[in-house]
Amino acid sequence: MPDQQPILILTALESELNAAAAPADVKVVYCGVGKVNAALHTTAAILAHRPRAVINFGTAGKIDPSHDGLLEVAAVIQRDMAAMPLAPRGVTPLVNQEQQPARLESGYSGVLCGTGDSFVTAADEWLLEQKVDLVDMELFAIARVCKHFGVPWRAFKFITDGANDDAADDWQARVHLGEELFWRHLPHVLKPYA
């Protein structure tokens, strides 16, 4: 139905996902790397397209070594919000926590993602304490904008690296490998929105 509100897929880079492969009624938006770019492009896309839902697909580094492949994200936190002593790490200070919670839930089961504006290449004890499964650079901003506009969101991350010394090389070698898995899984994801 051309008049129906689209489903938006937000992804950082063209190397992660080819927009030409998207099914009808699905619009791919490239948001660029990092939380500021993600917030800006998510806001613009929601205002322009009034989507039924936003789906984030992207790559991630694994903190939990047992994870591989394509994973659905259940919740996301900010790993780089560090305004201590005004608030604990991960919590935005001086805001209403009910309106701007430190943990955003997708409503689906899956893993915990830690978003931040850094490419993780070393162990971080705080991530382990929070039971973060994987790390990315955009999802918290995307989910926060969706919450603000009342748009449902889901996220799927393809593990490209171990968030360690080899992460940059591993990411470059594997950034394109999750696309086929995501497109194959997408029909199941879209069923609730049909």
C-alpha positions as a printed Julia matrix, in Angstrom:
194×3 Matrix{Float64}:
  0.0     0.0    0.0
  1.76    3.17  -1.14
 -0.29    5.43   1.18
  0.66    3.43   4.27
  3.28    4.84   6.61
  6.63    3.19   5.85
  8.87    1.19   8.09
 12.2     2.99   8.44
 15.46    1.11   8.65
 18.23    3.26  10.06
 21.8     2.17   9.58
 25.01    4.13   9.88
 26.76    3.32   6.62
 26.09    2.13   3.09
 28.77   -0.53   3.64
 26.5    -2.07   6.3
 23.3    -2.26   4.22
 22.36   -1.79   0.56
 19.16    0.29   0.36
 18.35   -1.12  -3.09
 17.64   -4.51  -1.51
 14.87   -3.14   0.75
 11.36   -4.53   0.21
  8.45   -2.3   -0.78
  7.15   -0.04   2.0
 10.55   -0.07   3.73
 12.78    2.99   3.52
 16.47    2.79   4.39
 18.02    5.92   5.92
 21.77    6.26   6.44
 22.45    8.17   9.64
 26.23    8.29   9.76
 28.46    7.27  12.66
 27.88    8.32  16.26
 25.09    9.53  18.52
 24.84   13.1   17.21
 24.49   11.97  13.59
 22.04    9.25  14.63
 19.86   11.68  16.61
 19.84   14.24  13.81
 18.98   11.79  11.02
 16.45    9.84  13.1
 14.61   13.05  13.97
 14.61   14.23  10.35
 13.47   10.82   9.07
 10.62   10.53  11.58
  9.39   14.04  10.8
  9.63   13.48   7.04
  8.16    9.96   6.82
  5.96    9.49   9.94
  6.91    5.79  10.09
  4.95    2.97  11.7
  8.2     1.79  13.26
 11.95    2.31  13.14
 14.33   -0.63  12.84
 18.02   -0.1   13.46
 20.44   -2.46  11.77
 24.12   -2.13  12.36
 27.37   -3.67  13.4
 28.59   -4.16  16.94
 31.5    -5.33  19.0
 30.81   -8.15  21.43
 31.51   -7.81  25.12
 30.05  -11.23  25.91
 32.35  -13.65  24.05
 29.54  -16.19  23.58
 27.69  -13.95  21.11
 28.04  -14.11  17.33
 25.97  -13.5   14.24
 22.82  -11.36  14.1
 21.3   -10.48  17.48
 18.15   -8.62  18.47
 18.57   -5.89  21.08
 16.15   -5.85  24.02
 17.51   -2.72  25.68
 20.16   -0.05  25.27
 22.15    2.16  27.64
 24.7     4.95  27.17
 28.17    3.67  27.97
 29.81    7.08  27.63
 27.47    9.27  29.69
 29.93    9.98  32.49
 28.79   13.0   34.52
 29.86   11.74  37.92
 29.35   12.98  40.63
 26.11   14.5   39.32
 24.8    11.07  38.34
 26.15    7.53  38.05
 27.86    6.54  34.8
 25.25    5.83  32.13
 22.69    8.22  33.62
 22.03   11.68  32.18
 22.12   14.12  35.12
 19.56   16.77  35.98
 16.68   15.3   33.93
 13.45   13.55  34.82
 14.43    9.88  34.7
 10.87    8.81  33.89
 10.87   11.01  30.79
 14.49   10.32  29.87
 15.37    6.9   31.32
 18.94    5.65  31.35
 17.79    2.32  29.88
 15.51    2.15  26.85
 13.59   -1.06  26.19
 12.5    -2.24  22.73
  9.7    -4.44  24.03
 11.34   -7.53  22.52
 13.68  -10.08  24.03
 17.35  -10.04  23.22
 20.63   -8.58  24.36
 21.75   -5.38  26.11
 23.6    -2.86  23.95
 25.9    -0.13  25.24
 26.04    2.9   22.93
 28.84    5.45  22.94
 30.86    7.76  20.74
 33.97    5.62  20.83
 35.1     2.51  19.01
 35.72    0.0   21.8
 39.12   -1.69  21.59
 39.79   -2.56  25.24
 38.08   -4.14  28.23
 35.86   -1.91  30.35
 34.88   -3.31  33.75
 31.77   -1.09  33.88
 30.36   -2.78  30.77
 30.77   -6.17  32.44
 29.15   -4.91  35.66
 26.13   -3.67  33.67
 25.94   -7.02  31.84
 26.33   -5.3   28.46
 26.42   -7.89  25.69
 27.59   -5.72  22.8
 28.58   -2.15  21.96
 27.67    0.2   19.12
 27.78    3.93  18.36
 24.2     4.9   17.39
 21.38    2.9   18.98
 20.77    4.85  22.2
 20.26    8.06  20.21
 17.92    6.33  17.75
 15.88    4.75  20.55
 15.74    8.03  22.51
 14.39    9.94  19.5
 11.85    7.17  18.83
 10.69    7.33  22.46
 10.32   11.12  22.2
  8.11   10.84  19.11
  6.21    7.74  20.29
  7.52    5.57  17.45
  8.13    1.86  18.19
 11.7     0.7   17.61
 13.61   -2.52  17.24
 17.31   -3.13  16.67
 19.42   -5.88  15.19
 23.19   -5.95  15.45
 25.67   -8.07  13.55
 28.77   -8.95  15.55
 31.84   -7.87  13.61
 34.5    -7.89  16.28
 35.46   -8.67  19.85
 35.78   -5.03  21.04
 39.51   -5.64  21.53
 42.89   -4.73  19.99
 41.87   -6.37  16.69
 38.47   -4.65  16.53
 39.25   -2.1   13.82
 40.72   -4.66  11.41
 38.0    -7.22  12.19
 35.25   -4.62  11.69
 36.63   -3.57   8.31
 36.83   -7.2    7.18
 33.32   -8.1    8.4
 31.21   -4.9    8.14
 29.36   -6.16   5.04
 28.71   -9.73   6.25
 25.55   -9.1    8.3
 23.48   -7.66   5.47
 22.3   -10.98   4.01
 21.33  -12.3    7.46
 19.35   -9.14   8.18
 17.44   -9.13   4.86
 16.63  -12.82   5.36
 15.3   -12.16   8.88
 13.4    -8.97   8.0
 10.12  -10.61   6.8
  9.66  -12.09  10.31
 10.37   -8.69  11.85
  7.83   -6.95   9.62
  4.9    -9.32  10.39
  3.57   -7.29  13.37
  3.47   -4.16  11.19
  1.62   -5.69   8.22
